[in-house]
């Protein structure tokens, strides 16, 4: 049975087609620069990667080309073979605690949450509408990035601000990267072979978040009302003292939008190092003993260690700590620096195992006598979306 997993952005559309329940990827691809000049798409099938220039004027055109490629490459003989399409949706607000079959009401809800995710939710709706029109017989399922974190309790998701900010305006911590935290924590529970267990998941990518998961349910996470909160990220600041914003506005005459942009796009590792938001570039500078890049690295590690320590206590001890996403999967030195700081809890890194595990490998990176096992688990948000979509068939 064939299921599509879709992630639609404002100018991009990524997809994977799975044979379910085997979870075999039959074809995958990305449409880029939709609605812009020089648009193109890449398709990966049987290890072959094909890039094609194409005029992708909107998401509907991209979906039509996708379907044509599926037919021409004989992945499907007709559209009715596609039984479900799972869509990544960034914001489900407080209403959606799990994936749902998309109805007109769900579409209206996703649109109405656009104030909370102005860059993402409208694009997600465009993707959904294009697939409903193109493949009307398939079940369309919305998989929310926020849903996994809906199990947090009020005392964890509220900010200490007037309560009516929450009741009137929805000001609260929502958390993001939910599909990744869910995938990695479920995978780790299976590895541990324990139904009841406490897991800390460190999703360290360009964006980054950490979550505390008890018995498969999220109890706390670092991202907040928006994905800007929490740990230091590639180009986002993570937690800061909010008073910096009015102070800077007065000092520089910059508008709130300009400062917002700088906190989003020019801060984090990029802002601190002055080099790049990408760890590979910063590492190259560290090799040249660039002081600012070295400091940025320490600051990044500090922010992660701080949250691991907090969640260790909140959970009352942990059964596993997991690293995932671009940095978590591929940067052994970051993992080593983090775990070395946890030595006071008896958590120890196995240096040679840690150095070996990268580029898509999974495994344990802690020593045998470490009080808590540490794992690298490559994330797979796409399969999580396909699983959720498949579950409704
Ligand atoms: P996102 O999904 O948030 O865009 P990813 O999870 O794909 O991000 O992570 C991308 C980041 O991972 C890059 O910006 C880079 O900092 C880091 N990264 C990727 N490969 C490596 C590597 N080999 N060594 C160090 N860092 C890496």
Boltz pocket constraint, residues with backbone or C-beta under 6 A from the ligand:
constraints:
  - pocket:
      binder: B
      contacts: [[A, 204], [A, 205], [A, 206], [A, 207], [A, 208], [A, 234], [A, 277], [A, 278], [A, 279], [A, 280], [A, 325], [A, 326], [A, 327], [A, 330], [A, 331]]
      max_distance: 6.0
